[in-house]
């Protein structure tokens, strides 16, 4: 077998010009999964035989030379339909019957030439920020004692372990950006309506979006361009000179910020200033009601998703309690759209003076990798809010946001920052992230 390039951009180019076949790229990915995934448990399902058949079909396509993801192995988060595979959503309460259709984002990836090599693990109903369920505990390739984050933790672990160059995730309270931060990856949550969502029963009141996890900005941009059906998102552009607000204020009151995550944010601000951007300290108007609005949508969205499962009696206790609280929220005729509009108005006012917001991606290092489902509901909520409070405000707003690696902590775990911009500014975020990647390159995968 010829040496297989490491990035999606490189793999697709090699397949398009005949230096590599889709089958060879997929065989390499499957071998890598076999070699390392027993250590990390990123995959719920590995599609070995099906993926090879699909790779052969890609190699036989008449339009091979035009496919943006020609032969690229991808992993799909196990909460969207993939034809012929069960969609377990991290729960024994779900129906194990194989799905009969592809979610629209899966269809777009396949039409672009990507090959689905596996489905990745999630916490039950994708509720929490560490990936464990009745199916097992998923571990961080940078340190197996730590979580890869959640809920797209399986996808992030699969990319960080080098099994695939890109993976699908989705993000309702940070579920792309948090795993990206835990695993040293680029993760993009697009703005509302940029990529088809159609997640669960109402996409957590339109907080949840599908998006990419990748090792490079170019790979993340390429995958997003396919998911959004907007080829221009993959083109390299200049961000221009931007007004960047820098904030290390934690949205959740009383939550401490680890000094290494604070330092990574300040160092990133210095890099942006050196690149010619106007950088100033300025805190978004989070307010105390924002946390309540996030909680209302988080629990009520779970309650609506729970209506779709086959056997709710098989939920873990933390899931059942989260859904029960959500039913009470729904009974109170919450959440109200007024709350979202109020927050959007507040941040529009804030962004009148800024183009981009820079924050830490996490407040604390990744949680311990363990069976969090065996812990109480309050312990799960408290740990999640304490370590990952920066993401959810931008789900409530429906604005684009992304995670970009920002060096390593003294313990060797990745550090990361979050970039946020106005609706429609995904290209601007990507261009700014490329500047950071050029100024401060990061390891593409975990050293092990």
C-alpha positions in Angstrom: 0.0 0.0 0.0 1.2 3.5 -0.8 1.8 5.8 2.2 -1.6 7.4 3.1 -1.6 11.2 3.6 -2.7 12.4 7.0 -5.2 15.1 6.3 -8.5 15.0 4.5 -7.3 17.6 2.0 -4.3 15.5 1.1 -6.2 12.2 0.9 -8.8 13.7 -1.4 -6.2 15.2 -3.7 -4.3 11.9 -3.9 -7.4 10.0 -4.7 -8.6 12.5 -7.3 -5.3 12.4 -9.2 -4.8 8.6 -8.9 -1.9 8.5 -6.4 -4.1 6.7 -4.0 -7.4 4.7 -4.1 -10.3 5.2 -1.9 -10.0 1.5 -0.9 -6.4 2.1 0.2 -7.4 5.1 2.3 -10.2 3.2 3.9 -8.1 0.1 4.5 -5.6 2.3 6.3 -8.3 3.8 8.5 -9.8 0.4 9.4 -6.3 -0.9 10.3 -5.7 2.1 12.5 -9.0 1.5 14.3 -8.2 -2.1 14.8 -4.7 -1.2 16.2 -5.7 1.5 18.7 -9.4 1.8 19.4 -9.4 -0.9 22.1 -7.6 1.7 24.2 -10.0 4.6 23.6 -13.4 3.1 22.7 -14.2 5.8 20.3 -16.4 3.6 18.0 -19.9 2.3 18.7 -19.9 0.5 15.3 -17.1 -0.2 12.8 -18.3 -0.7 9.2 -15.4 -2.7 7.9 -17.0 -4.7 5.1 -19.6 -2.0 4.2 -16.9 0.7 4.1 -14.7 -1.3 1.7 -17.6 -1.8 -0.6 -18.4 1.9 -0.5 -14.8 2.8 -1.1 -14.8 0.6 -4.2 -17.9 2.4 -5.4 -16.1 5.7 -4.9 -13.1 4.5 -7.0 -15.6 3.6 -9.8 -17.4 6.9 -9.9 -17.3 8.8 -13.2 -17.0 12.1 -11.3 -14.1 11.0 -9.1 -11.9 13.9 -10.2 -14.5 16.4 -9.0 -15.2 15.0 -5.5 -14.1 17.4 -2.7 -13.8 14.5 -0.2 -12.8 11.7 -2.7 -12.1 8.6 -0.7 -11.7 10.4 2.7 -12.6 8.1 5.6 -15.0 9.8 8.0 -16.7 8.8 11.3 -20.3 9.7 12.1 -21.6 10.6 15.5 -24.1 7.9 16.6 -27.1 10.2 16.9 -28.0 10.7 13.2 -29.3 8.0 10.8 -26.9 6.1 8.7 -28.5 3.6 6.3 -28.2 0.0 7.4 -26.9 0.8 10.9 -28.7 1.1 14.3 -28.8 4.6 15.8 -28.3 3.9 19.5 -27.7 7.5 20.7 -25.7 6.2 23.6 -28.8 4.4 25.1 -30.1 0.9 25.7 -33.6 2.5 25.6 -33.3 3.2 21.9 -34.4 0.9 19.0 -31.6 -1.3 17.6 -33.3 -1.7 14.3 -31.0 -0.5 11.4 -31.9 2.8 9.9 -33.5 3.0 6.5 -32.1 6.3 5.3 -29.1 8.7 5.7 -29.4 12.0 7.5 -28.9 14.9 5.1 -25.4 15.6 6.4 -24.4 11.9 5.9 -25.9 12.1 2.3 -23.9 15.2 1.6 -20.6 13.6 2.8 -21.2 10.5 0.8 -22.1 12.5 -2.3 -18.8 14.4 -1.9 -16.9 11.1 -2.0 -16.4 10.4 1.8 -16.6 6.9 3.1 -18.3 6.2 6.5 -16.0 3.8 8.4 -17.8 3.9 11.7 -20.3 5.4 14.1 -18.8 7.0 17.2 -19.9 6.8 20.8 -21.9 9.4 22.7 -23.3 9.8 26.3 -27.0 8.8 26.6 -29.1 11.1 24.4 -26.0 13.3 24.0 -26.8 15.2 27.2 -23.5 15.5 29.0 -20.0 16.7 28.5 -18.2 13.4 29.1 -18.7 10.4 26.8 -19.8 7.3 28.7 -22.9 5.2 28.5 -24.1 1.6 29.1 -21.9 0.8 26.1 -18.7 1.8 27.8 -16.4 4.7 28.7 -14.6 6.6 25.9 -11.1 7.9 26.7 -9.0 10.7 25.6 -6.0 9.7 23.3 -3.9 12.4 25.0 -4.4 10.8 28.4 -6.7 7.8 28.7 -7.5 8.8 32.3 -9.3 11.8 31.0 -12.5 12.2 29.0 -12.4 13.3 25.4 -15.4 15.5 26.2 -18.9 15.2 25.1 -21.2 14.7 23.6 -19.2 14.3 20.3 -16.4 12.6 22.4 -16.2 9.5 20.3 -15.7 11.5 17.1 -13.1 13.6 18.8 -11.3 10.6 20.2 -11.3 8.9 16.8 -9.7 12.0 15.1 -7.2 12.6 17.9 -6.1 9.0 17.7 -5.5 9.2 14.0 -8.1 6.7 12.9 -9.8 9.3 10.6 -8.8 12.8 9.6 -12.3 14.3 10.0 -15.4 13.3 11.9 -19.0 14.5 12.2 -20.2 16.0 15.4 -23.1 18.1 16.6 -23.3 20.9 19.2 -26.2 21.8 21.4 -24.4 23.1 24.4 -20.8 22.9 23.2 -20.8 19.2 22.1 -18.3 19.9 19.2 -16.2 22.6 20.8 -15.8 20.9 24.1 -14.4 17.6 22.7 -12.3 19.6 20.3 -10.8 21.5 23.3 -10.2 18.3 25.2 -8.5 16.5 22.3 -6.5 19.3 20.6 -8.7 19.6 17.6 -10.4 22.2 15.4 -14.2 22.1 15.9 -16.8 24.4 14.3 -20.4 25.0 15.4 -21.9 26.8 12.5 -24.6 29.5 12.9 -28.3 28.7 12.9 -29.4 27.4 9.5 -26.0 27.1 7.8 -26.0 23.2 8.0 -29.2 21.1 8.2 -29.8 20.2 11.8 -32.8 17.9 12.2 -31.4 16.5 15.4 -33.7 14.5 17.7 -37.1 16.1 18.4 -36.6 19.8 17.6 -32.8 20.1 17.8 -33.0 21.3 21.4 -35.2 24.2 20.5 -32.8 25.1 17.6 -29.7 25.2 19.8 -28.0 22.1 18.2 -26.1 22.2 14.9 -24.1 19.7 12.9 -20.4 20.4 12.2 -16.9 19.1 11.7 -14.1 17.9 14.0 -10.6 17.9 12.4 -6.9 18.2 13.0 -6.4 21.2 10.8 -8.3 24.3 9.9 -8.3 23.5 6.2 -9.8 20.1 6.9 -12.5 21.6 9.1 -13.3 24.2 6.5 -13.5 21.6 3.7 -15.8 19.4 5.7 -18.0 22.4 6.7 -18.2 23.4 3.0 -19.6 20.0 2.2 -22.0 19.9 5.2 -23.3 23.4 4.3 -23.2 22.9 0.5 -21.2 26.1 0.3 -17.9 25.3 -1.5 -16.6 28.9 -0.8 -16.1 28.0 2.8 -13.2 25.8 1.9 -11.4 28.7 0.0 -8.4 30.4 1.7 -9.2 34.0 2.4 -7.7 36.8 4.5 -9.6 37.8 7.6 -8.6 41.4 7.1 -8.0 43.6 10.1 -10.4 42.7 12.8 -11.6 44.2 16.1 -11.1 41.3 18.6 -12.7 41.4 22.1 -10.8 39.2 24.6 -12.7 38.0 27.7 -11.8 35.5 30.4 -15.0 36.2 32.3 -16.7 32.9 33.1 -20.4 32.9 32.1 -21.5 30.7 35.0 -21.3 32.7 38.2 -18.9 31.4 40.9 -17.0 29.1 38.4 -13.2 29.3 38.7 -11.0 29.6 35.6 -7.8 27.4 35.5 -4.7 29.6 35.2 -3.4 27.6 32.2 -6.6 28.1 30.2 -6.5 31.8 31.1 -2.9 32.1 30.0 -3.6 30.4 26.7 -6.3 32.9 26.0 -4.0 35.8 26.7 -1.2 34.4 24.7 -3.6 33.9 21.7 -4.6 37.6 22.1 -1.0 38.6 21.9 -0.6 36.6 18.6 -3.6 38.3 17.1 -2.3 41.7 18.2 1.1 40.9 16.6 -0.8 39.9 13.4 -2.2 43.4 13.2 -5.7 43.0 14.7 -7.1 45.5 17.2 -7.4 43.6 20.5 -9.1 44.8 23.6 -10.4 43.4 26.8 -14.2 43.4 26.9 -16.7 41.1 28.5 -20.0 40.0 26.9 -23.1 40.9 28.9 -23.8 37.3 30.0 -26.1 38.1 33.0 -27.6 35.6 35.5 -30.7 34.8 33.4 -28.6 33.4 30.6 -27.6 30.3 32.6 -31.3 29.7 33.4 -32.3 30.1 29.7 -29.6 27.5 28.7 -30.7 25.1 31.4 -34.4 25.4 30.3 -33.6 24.5 26.7 -31.1 21.8 27.7 -33.6 20.0 29.9 -36.7 20.6 27.8 -34.9 19.5 24.7 -34.0 16.3 26.5 -37.6 15.7 27.5 -38.7 16.0 23.9 -35.9 13.7 22.7 -37.0 11.1 25.3 -40.4 11.0 23.7 -38.8 9.3 20.7 -37.1 6.3 22.4 -38.6 2.8 22.5 -38.1 2.0 26.2 -37.6 5.0 28.5 -37.6 2.6 31.5 -34.0 1.7 30.5 -32.7 5.2 30.9 -29.8 5.8 33.4 -31.0 7.7 36.5 -29.3 10.9 35.5 -31.0 10.9 32.1 -34.4 10.1 33.6 -34.1 13.0 36.0 -32.9 15.4 33.4 -35.9 14.5 31.2 -38.2 14.8 34.2 -37.0 18.3 34.9 -37.5 19.1 31.2 -41.1 17.9 31.4 -41.7 20.4 34.2 -40.1 23.1 32.2 -42.4 22.3 29.2 -45.4 22.2 31.6 -44.5 25.8 32.6 -44.6 26.7 28.9 -40.9 27.2 28.8 -38.5 27.9 27.2 -39.8 31.1 25.7 -38.4 32.6 22.5 -38.4 36.0 24.1 -35.4 34.9 26.2 -33.4 33.9 23.2 -34.3 37.2 21.4 -33.3 39.2 24.4 -29.8 37.5 24.6 -29.4 38.0 20.8 -30.2 41.7 21.2 -27.6 42.0 24.0 -24.8 40.4 22.0 -25.7 42.3 18.9 -25.1 45.5 20.9 -21.9 44.1 22.2 -20.7 43.1 18.7 -21.4 46.6 17.4 -17.9 47.4 18.6 -16.2 44.0 17.9 -15.9 41.6 15.0 -14.7 38.5 16.9 -14.8 37.4 20.6 -11.9 35.4 22.0 -12.5 33.3 25.2 -11.0 30.2 26.8 -12.6 27.0 25.4 -12.8 25.4 28.8 -12.6 26.7 32.4 -11.0 23.6 33.8 -9.1 20.6 32.4 -11.0 17.6 30.9 -12.9 15.6 33.5 -11.9 12.1 34.6 -12.8 9.3 32.2 -15.2 7.1 34.2 -18.8 5.9 34.4 -20.4 9.3 35.0 -23.8 7.7 34.3 -23.4 5.9 37.6 -23.2 9.3 39.4 -26.1 11.4 40.5 -27.8 14.0 38.2 -26.5 16.9 40.3 -22.9 15.7 40.2 -23.1 15.4 36.4 -24.6 18.9 35.9 -22.3 20.5 38.4 -19.1 19.0 36.8 -20.2 19.9 33.3 -21.0 23.5 34.2 -17.8 23.9 36.1 -15.5 22.7 33.4 -17.2 23.8 30.2 -19.3 27.0 30.7 -18.1 29.0 27.7 -19.9 27.3 24.9 -23.6 27.3 25.7 -24.3 31.1 25.3 -23.6 30.9 21.6 -26.0 27.9 21.2 -28.7 30.1 22.7 -27.8 32.9 20.4 -27.5 30.7 17.3 -24.2 32.3 16.4 -21.1 30.6 14.8 -18.3 29.6 17.2 -15.2 27.4 16.9 -12.5 25.9 19.0 -8.8 26.3 18.0 -5.9 24.6 19.7 -3.7 26.9 21.8 -0.7 24.9 23.0 -0.2 22.4 25.8 -0.6 22.5 29.6 2.3 21.4 31.8 0.6 18.0 32.2 0.7 17.5 28.4 -3.0 17.9 27.7 -4.1 20.3 25.0 -5.2 23.9 25.7 -7.7 25.7 23.4 -9.5 29.0 22.8 -13.0 29.7 21.5 -13.7 32.2 18.6 -17.2 33.7 18.2 -18.5 35.9 15.4 -21.7 37.3 14.1 -24.2 35.3 12.0 -22.9 34.5 8.6 -19.2 35.0 9.6 -18.1 31.4 9.4 -15.5 32.3 6.7 -14.1 35.1 8.9 -13.6 32.7 11.9 -12.0 30.1 9.6 -9.6 32.7 8.2 -8.6 34.0 11.7 -8.1 30.4 12.9 -5.8 29.8 9.9 -3.7 32.8 11.0 -3.4 31.2 14.5 -2.5 27.8 13.0 0.3 29.5 11.0 1.6 31.4 13.9 1.4 28.6 16.4 1.1 25.1 14.8 -0.2 22.3 16.9 0.3 18.5 16.9 -2.3 16.9 14.6 -2.9 13.9 16.7 -2.1 12.7 20.2 1.6 11.7 20.6 0.8 8.2 21.7 
